Amino acid sequence: MALKTLEDVLPVLRRRPDVEAPNLQAWDATDRLLLDSAAAHVSAGSTVAIIGDRYGALTLGALAVLDPDAVRVHQDLITGEQALRLNAAAVLGNGAGGSLPFTQLPLGRELLEDAGTVLLQLPKTLAELDEIAAAVAAYASPDVVLLAGGRVKHMSLGMNAVLERHFRSVTPQLARQKSRVIVATGRQGSGDPGRFPVVEHLAEIDLDVAAHGAVFAGPRLDIGTRFLLTFLPSMRPAQHAIDLGCGTGILAAMYARQHPRSTVTATDQSAAAVASALATARANGLAGQVRALQDDAMGTLPAGSADLILLNPPFHVGAGVHAGAGLKLIEAAGRVLAPGGELWTVFNRHLAYLPALERHVGPTVVKCQNPKFTVTLSTRRSPS
């Protein structure tokens, strides 16, 4: 490979197809620190597994400076997978159709088997870290070295405690540029990755909810979804309804239960969310009615193919507050809804989504507000 330094890689990286903005970058200091730390552990001809690479900095950086024999990658978000492939084409100069020197895989045995080094961008939740660490302890090489890095402001002692369940030695390294790496070695215990997704019964809505570690709110009912569910009796029956940004699939399951003749698609950019939503449907006897689809803003669904969409949009992009993710989903809803179709949206009151709902979908009414959230109903206008 012609690449020799990170300067051959990092300046080229972009976030596309994810949200791009002047204050959003495709790599950070943690990527650099992880790659520098890995140099002491990766020998030529070894296998490296990379987990949580957001846009390709770790994968393409490892190929440039570590000289591994094989690189396997797991990214939960489909936008991350697509960005890595696009960035690889740009960095390697072999075009979008060229062969790629890495393999993208789900979290599991095939990703981790025989891996001597694992590079991990620390996830936001301890539950996700627990699921990842369990998989590494169960499937990776017995002498695996796990290098887990993150921004210091987002790290906690709880992360050390989670890693200590699965590794005998957990050693935080000195911080650099507000990032830190934790070195974990000596895998121990069974790992037991098979205990995910966890399933809990939510008595207030009489629903069994399944959750993998990476899913927002875990097996609980987040307050925005709770508020939107109070309008379930007002929602019309649809031939095809969509839970957009489905998370654990609570909205999909509850709507399907309310309207047993409707077909419901639960879709999310997160592989963990899609797997959780499918498990939630199965746990409640709704697998024949609810299908799960990993997709970027319904990009594979035909225009005008849905009669009703339920949306509880995110207001974070990574660790930062940014309205772009929600705006992208609103625009997508306008494309996928059939004329006369309805979009029910719940969002934080401080977010100015009303103009976007009117512009991309159609006439929008505020159904209710509480001190934290707004619920709106938008009707897809007919083509002029």
Secondary structure as GFF3:
##gff-version 3
##sequence-region A 1 384
A	DSSP	three_ten_helix	6	8	.	.	.	ID=ss1
A	DSSP	three_ten_helix	10	12	.	.	.	ID=ss2
A	DSSP	alpha_helix	29	38	.	.	.	ID=ss3
A	DSSP	beta_strand	47	51	.	.	.	ID=ss4
A	DSSP	alpha_helix	57	65	.	.	.	ID=ss5
A	DSSP	beta_strand	70	74	.	.	.	ID=ss6
A	DSSP	alpha_helix	78	92	.	.	.	ID=ss7
A	DSSP	beta_strand	103	104	.	.	.	ID=ss8
A	DSSP	alpha_helix	109	112	.	.	.	ID=ss9
A	DSSP	beta_strand	117	121	.	.	.	ID=ss10
A	DSSP	alpha_helix	126	139	.	.	.	ID=ss11
A	DSSP	beta_strand	145	151	.	.	.	ID=ss12
A	DSSP	three_ten_helix	152	154	.	.	.	ID=ss13
A	DSSP	alpha_helix	157	164	.	.	.	ID=ss14
A	DSSP	beta_strand	167	172	.	.	.	ID=ss15
A	DSSP	beta_strand	179	187	.	.	.	ID=ss16
A	DSSP	three_ten_helix	193	195	.	.	.	ID=ss17
A	DSSP	beta_strand	198	202	.	.	.	ID=ss18
A	DSSP	beta_strand	207	211	.	.	.	ID=ss19
A	DSSP	alpha_helix	223	229	.	.	.	ID=ss20
A	DSSP	three_ten_helix	232	234	.	.	.	ID=ss21
A	DSSP	beta_strand	240	244	.	.	.	ID=ss22
A	DSSP	alpha_helix	250	258	.	.	.	ID=ss23
A	DSSP	beta_strand	263	268	.	.	.	ID=ss24
A	DSSP	alpha_helix	271	283	.	.	.	ID=ss25
A	DSSP	beta_strand	290	294	.	.	.	ID=ss26
A	DSSP	beta_strand	306	311	.	.	.	ID=ss27
A	DSSP	beta_strand	316	317	.	.	.	ID=ss28
A	DSSP	beta_strand	320	321	.	.	.	ID=ss29
A	DSSP	alpha_helix	324	336	.	.	.	ID=ss30
A	DSSP	beta_strand	337	348	.	.	.	ID=ss31
A	DSSP	alpha_helix	354	360	.	.	.	ID=ss32
A	DSSP	beta_strand	364	369	.	.	.	ID=ss33
A	DSSP	beta_strand	373	379	.	.	.	ID=ss34
###
